[in-house]
Amino acid sequence: MTLSSQITDLLNATGWHTASVEPLAGDASARRYLRLTRPDGIRAILMDASSQAAGSTQQFEAVAVALTRAQFSAPEIYAADHRNALLLLEDFGDDLLAQQIKTGALPETQTYENLCDLLSDLWSSQTFPPLPRLGPVEMIAQASLFKDWFVKLHPDGDTDTATHLMEDIARFLTDHLTGDLGISHRDFHVENIIWLPERTGHRRFGLLDFQDAVLAPRTYDLASLLTDARRDISVATRDQVLQKFFKMKTQNLNYVQTEYALCVLMRNLRILGIFARLCARDGKPRYAAMMPRVWTHVSEALSDPQLNHFADRFQQACPFPDPDVVDSFATGCPTA
């Protein structure tokens, strides 16, 4: 395959110029990943973030170093060209935790409980560099994608109702999301984790895709883990992990439960907006199929006693994405 001169220069400078190059399947991210395999069989991953905002590779490196120092598994960085947003990384392999659970190689509930423990220790860690905030103001800004893309392109969407609804949610969020912020992966789910059975403790879980790490509420990564847009998690597993998590906390239980529901709500509203944008603007219709699952997560958040007064208004703003709605996003969305 054809490589840019910047990538070629990095490979020449680091002794990887003789490696074969294989592109890895991408997701919603604009980053590109290449697997390098040298003639001696040693492998590495090249991350190309040149299409993203300046500074993304610096933050990835800073967070990776901090994760390693805190006894979590992040890829070792073999070389960096921050000017051209390129990183040469340790290759953790292909044993995605999602696949390990799907095949039964790892038990679902126990694995998710172990990840709950990992998140608790991660959030409490004090070894991380300065990070952006993901508090109420930032969550509200990100969730505006729901109104601007999902509702706008929904065949039965009511943008006026959605606008007033999001304004009311913004006020509620500001009043009720008042806890401390700590380190958050921000996109923590089992397809961003590689199983490393030869390691011990938290280091068995190889963490990926953490370049957007932020300071967020304690329950944000838990919301990411348990309301996964890509896969269904059994109700028994989710309930057991939540029960375990709530027992670990010393704050007011009602506050922690509502904080979790708010994080689920705001995260999944943002995801609906992103998926609508990926379909309409970026020509990636496959994300439409995940919309019903994400909407179900929104509905689950609205079942919290503090949030259920918003439920009817969400249905007014845009009904559940049934098969016809999903098809409209997949095949008929105009560019917004």
C-alpha positions as CSV (number, residue, x, y, z in Angstrom):
1,M,0.0,0.0,0.0
2,T,1.1,3.6,-0.6
3,L,2.4,5.4,2.5
4,S,2.8,9.1,3.0
5,S,6.3,10.5,3.0
6,Q,5.9,11.3,6.7
7,I,5.1,7.7,7.6
8,T,7.9,6.4,5.4
9,D,10.4,8.8,7.1
10,L,9.3,7.5,10.6
11,L,9.6,3.9,9.6
12,N,13.1,4.5,8.1
13,A,14.2,6.3,11.2
14,T,13.0,3.6,13.5
15,G,14.1,0.5,11.6
16,W,10.6,-0.6,10.6
17,H,11.0,0.2,6.9
18,T,11.3,-3.5,6.1
19,A,7.9,-4.3,7.8
20,S,4.9,-5.4,5.9
21,V,1.9,-3.1,6.3
22,E,-1.7,-4.1,6.9
23,P,-4.5,-1.6,7.5
24,L,-6.7,-2.4,10.5
25,A,-10.5,-2.0,10.3
26,G,-11.6,1.4,11.4
27,D,-14.7,2.5,13.4
28,A,-16.3,5.9,13.8
29,S,-12.9,7.5,14.5
30,A,-11.0,9.6,12.0
31,R,-7.7,8.0,13.1
32,R,-6.1,5.4,10.9
33,Y,-4.3,2.3,12.3
34,L,-1.7,0.1,10.4
35,R,-0.3,-3.1,11.6
36,L,3.4,-3.5,10.9
37,T,5.1,-6.9,10.8
38,R,8.9,-7.1,10.5
39,P,10.6,-10.1,8.8
40,D,11.5,-11.5,12.2
41,G,7.8,-11.6,13.1
42,I,7.8,-8.7,15.6
43,R,4.7,-6.5,15.2
44,A,3.8,-2.9,16.0
45,I,0.8,-0.6,15.4
46,L,1.2,2.8,13.6
47,M,-1.4,5.3,14.6
48,D,-2.0,8.1,12.1
49,A,-4.0,10.9,13.7
50,S,-3.0,13.5,11.1
51,S,-6.6,14.2,10.2
52,Q,-7.4,15.2,13.8
53,A,-6.9,18.3,15.9
54,A,-3.3,19.2,16.8
55,G,-2.1,17.8,20.0
56,S,-4.0,14.5,20.0
57,T,-0.9,12.3,19.8
58,Q,0.8,14.3,22.7
59,Q,-2.2,13.6,24.9
60,F,-2.3,10.0,23.9
61,E,1.4,9.7,24.9
62,A,0.9,11.5,28.2
63,V,-2.1,9.4,29.2
64,A,-0.4,6.2,28.1
65,V,2.7,7.0,30.3
66,A,0.4,7.8,33.2
67,L,-1.6,4.6,32.8
68,T,1.5,2.5,32.8
69,R,2.9,4.2,35.9
70,A,-0.4,3.6,37.6
71,Q,-0.2,-0.2,36.9
72,F,-2.7,-0.3,34.0
73,S,-1.9,-1.7,30.6
74,A,-1.4,0.9,27.8
75,P,0.6,0.3,24.7
76,E,4.2,1.1,25.0
77,I,5.2,4.0,22.6
78,Y,8.2,3.0,20.5
79,A,8.4,6.2,18.6
80,A,6.5,9.5,18.1
81,D,6.3,12.1,15.5
82,H,4.0,14.6,17.1
83,R,4.5,17.2,14.4
84,N,2.9,14.8,11.9
85,A,0.6,13.2,14.5
86,L,2.1,9.7,14.1
87,L,2.8,7.2,16.9
88,L,4.5,3.8,16.7
89,L,2.9,1.6,19.4
90,E,3.1,-1.8,21.0
91,D,0.7,-4.3,19.4
92,F,-1.5,-5.9,22.0
93,G,-2.9,-8.4,19.5
94,D,-6.4,-9.2,18.4
95,D,-8.0,-10.8,21.5
96,L,-10.7,-8.2,22.0
97,L,-12.5,-8.5,25.3
98,A,-15.8,-8.4,23.5
99,Q,-15.0,-11.5,21.5
100,Q,-13.7,-13.3,24.6
101,I,-17.0,-12.7,26.3
102,K,-19.1,-13.6,23.1
103,T,-17.4,-17.0,22.7
104,G,-17.7,-17.8,26.4
105,A,-13.9,-17.8,26.9
106,L,-14.5,-15.3,29.7
107,P,-17.6,-15.1,31.9
108,E,-19.6,-12.0,31.2
109,T,-20.6,-11.0,34.7
110,Q,-17.2,-11.7,36.4
111,T,-15.4,-9.8,33.6
112,Y,-17.7,-6.8,33.9
113,E,-17.2,-6.8,37.7
114,N,-13.5,-6.9,37.2
115,L,-13.8,-3.9,34.9
116,C,-15.9,-2.1,37.5
117,D,-13.0,-2.5,40.0
118,L,-10.6,-1.2,37.4
119,L,-12.7,1.9,36.8
120,S,-13.0,2.6,40.5
121,D,-9.2,2.5,40.9
122,L,-8.6,4.4,37.6
123,W,-10.9,7.3,38.7
124,S,-9.2,7.6,42.0
125,S,-5.7,7.7,40.5
126,Q,-3.8,11.0,41.0
127,T,-1.0,10.3,38.5
128,F,-2.5,11.8,35.4
129,P,-1.5,14.9,33.4
130,P,-3.8,17.9,33.1
131,L,-6.9,16.9,31.2
132,P,-10.0,18.6,29.7
133,R,-13.1,18.7,31.8
134,L,-16.3,16.8,31.0
135,G,-18.7,18.5,33.4
136,P,-22.3,19.7,32.9
137,V,-21.4,22.5,30.5
138,E,-19.3,20.2,28.3
139,M,-21.9,17.4,28.4
140,I,-24.7,19.8,27.4
141,A,-22.6,21.1,24.4
142,Q,-21.8,17.5,23.2
143,A,-25.5,16.4,23.6
144,S,-26.6,19.2,21.3
145,L,-25.7,16.8,18.5
146,F,-28.8,14.9,19.4
147,K,-31.0,17.9,18.5
148,D,-28.9,19.1,15.6
149,W,-28.6,15.8,13.8
150,F,-30.7,13.0,15.1
151,V,-33.9,15.0,15.8
152,K,-33.4,17.2,12.7
153,L,-33.1,14.1,10.4
154,H,-35.7,11.9,12.2
155,P,-38.8,11.6,9.9
156,D,-41.0,12.5,12.9
157,G,-38.6,14.7,14.7
158,D,-39.8,18.0,16.3
159,T,-36.9,20.3,16.6
160,D,-38.8,23.0,18.5
161,T,-39.8,20.5,21.2
162,A,-36.3,19.1,21.3
163,T,-34.8,22.6,21.7
164,H,-36.9,23.4,24.7
165,L,-36.4,19.9,26.1
166,M,-32.6,20.2,25.9
167,E,-32.7,23.6,27.6
168,D,-34.6,22.1,30.5
169,I,-32.2,19.2,30.7
170,A,-29.3,21.6,30.8
171,R,-30.7,23.4,33.8
172,F,-31.4,20.1,35.5
173,L,-28.0,18.8,34.8
174,T,-26.3,21.9,36.1
175,D,-28.3,21.7,39.3
176,H,-27.9,18.0,40.0
177,L,-24.5,17.0,38.6
178,T,-22.4,18.5,41.3
179,G,-19.9,15.8,42.3
180,D,-16.2,15.7,41.9
181,L,-14.5,15.0,38.6
182,G,-11.7,12.4,38.1
183,I,-9.9,10.6,35.3
184,S,-12.2,9.1,32.7
185,H,-11.2,7.0,29.6
186,R,-14.4,8.5,28.0
187,D,-15.0,5.7,25.6
188,F,-14.6,2.7,27.9
189,H,-16.2,-0.5,26.5
190,V,-15.2,-4.1,25.7
191,E,-14.2,-3.4,22.1
192,N,-11.6,-0.9,23.3
193,I,-10.0,-3.5,25.6
194,I,-7.6,-6.3,24.6
195,W,-7.4,-9.4,26.8
196,L,-3.8,-10.0,28.0
197,P,-4.0,-13.2,30.1
198,E,-0.3,-13.4,30.7
199,R,-0.5,-10.3,32.9
200,T,-2.0,-9.9,36.3
201,G,-4.5,-7.7,38.1
202,H,-5.8,-4.7,36.2
203,R,-2.9,-5.2,33.7
204,R,-4.8,-8.1,32.1
205,F,-6.9,-5.5,30.4
206,G,-5.1,-3.7,27.6
207,L,-6.6,-0.3,27.2
208,L,-7.0,1.4,23.8
209,D,-8.4,4.5,22.3
210,F,-7.9,6.7,25.4
211,Q,-6.5,9.8,23.6
212,D,-9.8,11.7,24.5
213,A,-9.4,11.1,28.2
214,V,-11.1,13.7,30.4
215,L,-11.9,14.6,33.9
216,A,-15.5,13.4,34.3
217,P,-18.0,12.3,37.0
218,R,-17.2,9.0,38.7
219,T,-20.0,7.1,36.9
220,Y,-19.3,8.3,33.3
221,D,-17.1,5.4,32.3
222,L,-19.4,3.0,34.0
223,A,-22.2,4.4,31.8
224,S,-20.0,3.8,28.8
225,L,-19.3,0.2,29.8
226,L,-22.8,-0.8,30.7
227,T,-24.7,1.0,27.9
228,D,-22.7,-0.2,25.0
229,A,-23.9,0.9,21.6
230,R,-22.4,-2.1,19.9
231,R,-23.6,-5.0,22.0
232,D,-26.3,-6.1,24.4
233,I,-25.3,-6.9,28.0
234,S,-27.5,-9.2,30.0
235,V,-29.8,-7.5,32.5
236,A,-28.4,-9.8,35.2
237,T,-24.8,-8.7,34.5
238,R,-25.8,-5.0,34.4
239,D,-27.8,-5.1,37.6
240,Q,-25.1,-7.0,39.5
241,V,-22.3,-4.7,38.4
242,L,-24.4,-1.6,39.3
243,Q,-25.2,-3.1,42.7
244,K,-21.5,-3.8,43.2
245,F,-20.6,-0.3,42.2
246,F,-23.2,1.4,44.3
247,K,-22.1,-0.6,47.4
248,M,-18.5,0.6,46.8
249,K,-19.5,4.3,47.1
250,T,-19.6,6.4,50.2
251,Q,-21.7,9.2,48.8
252,N,-25.5,9.5,49.1
253,L,-26.8,6.5,47.2
254,N,-29.7,8.5,45.5
255,Y,-27.1,11.0,44.2
256,V,-24.9,8.3,42.8
257,Q,-27.8,6.6,41.1
258,T,-29.0,9.9,39.5
259,E,-25.5,10.8,38.5
260,Y,-25.2,7.5,36.7
261,A,-28.6,8.0,35.0
262,L,-27.5,11.5,33.9
263,C,-24.3,10.2,32.5
264,V,-26.1,7.4,30.6
265,L,-28.6,10.0,29.2
266,M,-26.1,12.6,28.1
267,R,-23.6,10.1,26.6
268,N,-26.3,8.3,24.6
269,L,-27.9,11.5,23.3
270,R,-24.5,12.5,22.0
271,I,-24.1,9.0,20.4
272,L,-27.4,9.3,18.7
273,G,-26.3,12.6,17.2
274,I,-23.0,11.2,16.2
275,F,-24.6,8.2,14.5
276,A,-27.0,10.4,12.6
277,R,-24.1,12.6,11.4
278,L,-22.1,9.5,10.4
279,C,-25.0,8.4,8.3
280,A,-26.0,11.7,6.7
281,R,-22.7,13.6,6.4
282,D,-20.1,10.8,6.2
283,G,-21.9,8.1,4.2
284,K,-21.6,5.4,6.9
285,P,-25.2,4.0,7.0
286,R,-24.2,1.0,9.2
287,Y,-24.5,3.1,12.3
288,A,-28.2,3.4,11.8
289,A,-28.7,-0.2,12.9
290,M,-27.4,0.6,16.4
291,M,-29.8,3.5,17.0
292,P,-32.6,1.4,18.6
293,R,-30.2,0.0,21.1
294,V,-28.9,3.5,22.0
295,W,-32.4,4.8,22.3
296,T,-33.2,2.0,24.7
297,H,-30.3,3.2,26.9
298,V,-31.9,6.7,26.8
299,S,-35.2,5.2,27.9
300,E,-33.5,3.3,30.7
301,A,-31.9,6.5,32.0
302,L,-35.3,8.2,32.0
303,S,-36.7,5.5,34.3
304,D,-34.7,7.1,37.1
305,P,-37.1,8.7,39.5
306,Q,-35.4,12.1,39.1
307,L,-35.5,12.0,35.3
308,N,-38.8,10.3,34.4
309,H,-40.7,13.6,34.1
310,F,-38.7,14.1,30.8
311,A,-39.8,10.8,29.3
312,D,-43.0,11.9,27.5
313,R,-41.3,14.9,26.1
314,F,-38.6,12.8,24.5
315,Q,-41.3,10.8,22.7
316,Q,-42.8,14.1,21.5
317,A,-39.4,15.3,20.2
318,C,-38.8,12.1,18.3
319,P,-40.4,8.7,18.7
320,F,-38.5,5.4,19.1
321,P,-36.4,4.6,15.9
322,D,-38.4,1.7,14.6
323,P,-37.3,-0.2,11.4
324,D,-38.7,2.5,9.1
325,V,-36.9,5.2,10.9
326,V,-33.7,3.2,10.9
327,D,-34.1,2.7,7.2
328,S,-34.6,6.4,6.6
329,F,-31.3,7.1,8.4
330,A,-29.5,4.3,6.5
331,T,-30.7,5.1,3.0
332,G,-32.6,8.4,2.8
333,C,-31.0,11.0,5.0
334,P,-30.2,14.3,3.2
335,T,-27.1,16.2,4.2
336,A,-27.9,18.5,7.1
